[in-house]
Amino acid sequence: MAWGNGKFAATASVGNSGADPVFLHSTDGITWESTPAQFGGDIASNGSMFVTGTHYSTDGIAWNEIDRVSSVNWIRSIIWGGDRFATIADVMNWPEWGMRTGVALSYQLPD
């Protein structure tokens, strides 16, 4: 969960199997609204933007996909570092058809 621009934003998995990711947003931390998401994972804010590692949003409602390594499968952790967001992710290793955990990526997003 992250706070920015006067609201909370979070990601979650819902549904019978818990496999349906959603973006959540709330102004009071009690009442939440959701938007379907392609990927879940951790979320961070720099105060004016929310970032999940695969998407970014200025309002927690409308999300834009980040141009990223296409093999990113799951963002384990994300943090704002003062001038960029840094993540630890699971990345598909396509030549070997395996998963690699702990790959570090960083993003500079548009203003």
LINQUITA-V188947 format. One record per residue. RES is the residue in one letter. PSI is psi as a letter, one per 20 degrees, with the letter a starting at -180 (999 if undefined). NEAR is the number of other C-alpha atoms within 8 Angstrom. Layout:
res->RES psi->PSI near->NEAR
res->RES psi->PSI near->NEAR
//
This chain:
res->M psi->q near->9
res->A psi->q near->10
res->W psi->p near->10
res->G psi->q near->13
res->N psi->k near->9
res->G psi->j near->6
res->K psi->r near->11
res->F psi->q near->14
res->A psi->q near->15
res->A psi->r near->11
res->T psi->q near->13
res->A psi->r near->10
res->S psi->p near->10
res->V psi->a near->10
res->G psi->r near->7
res->N psi->h near->5
res->S psi->i near->6
res->G psi->j near->8
res->A psi->j near->8
res->D psi->o near->10
res->P psi->q near->14
res->V psi->q near->15
res->F psi->p near->15
res->L psi->q near->14
res->H psi->q near->13
res->S psi->q near->12
res->T psi->i near->8
res->D psi->i near->7
res->G psi->j near->7
res->I psi->g near->5
res->T psi->p near->7
res->W psi->q near->8
res->E psi->q near->7
res->S psi->q near->8
res->T psi->p near->8
res->P psi->q near->8
res->A psi->q near->9
res->Q psi->h near->6
res->F psi->q near->9
res->G psi->b near->14
res->G psi->a near->12
res->D psi->r near->13
res->I psi->q near->16
res->A psi->r near->12
res->S psi->q near->13
res->N psi->j near->9
res->G psi->h near->8
res->S psi->i near->8
res->M psi->q near->12
res->F psi->q near->17
res->V psi->p near->12
res->T psi->i near->13
res->G psi->h near->12
res->T psi->i near->10
res->H psi->q near->10
res->Y psi->q near->13
res->S psi->q near->12
res->T psi->i near->9
res->D psi->i near->8
res->G psi->j near->13
res->I psi->g near->9
res->A psi->p near->7
res->W psi->q near->8
res->N psi->p near->7
res->E psi->q near->7
res->I psi->p near->9
res->D psi->o near->4
res->R psi->r near->6
res->V psi->p near->5
res->S psi->i near->4
res->S psi->j near->8
res->V psi->p near->11
res->N psi->g near->9
res->W psi->p near->10
res->I psi->o near->16
res->R psi->g near->10
res->S psi->q near->10
res->I psi->q near->14
res->I psi->q near->10
res->W psi->p near->11
res->G psi->j near->7
res->G psi->h near->6
res->D psi->i near->6
res->R psi->r near->10
res->F psi->p near->13
res->A psi->q near->12
res->T psi->q near->13
res->I psi->p near->13
res->A psi->r near->15
res->D psi->p near->14
res->V psi->p near->12
res->M psi->p near->11
res->N psi->n near->10
res->W psi->g near->7
res->P psi->h near->4
res->E psi->j near->5
res->W psi->l near->7
res->G psi->r near->7
res->M psi->p near->8
res->R psi->p near->9
res->T psi->q near->8
res->G psi->k near->7
res->V psi->p near->9
res->A psi->p near->8
res->L psi->q near->8
res->S psi->q near->8
res->Y psi->p near->7
res->Q psi->o near->7
res->L psi->q near->6
res->P psi->q near->3
res->D psi->999 near->2
//
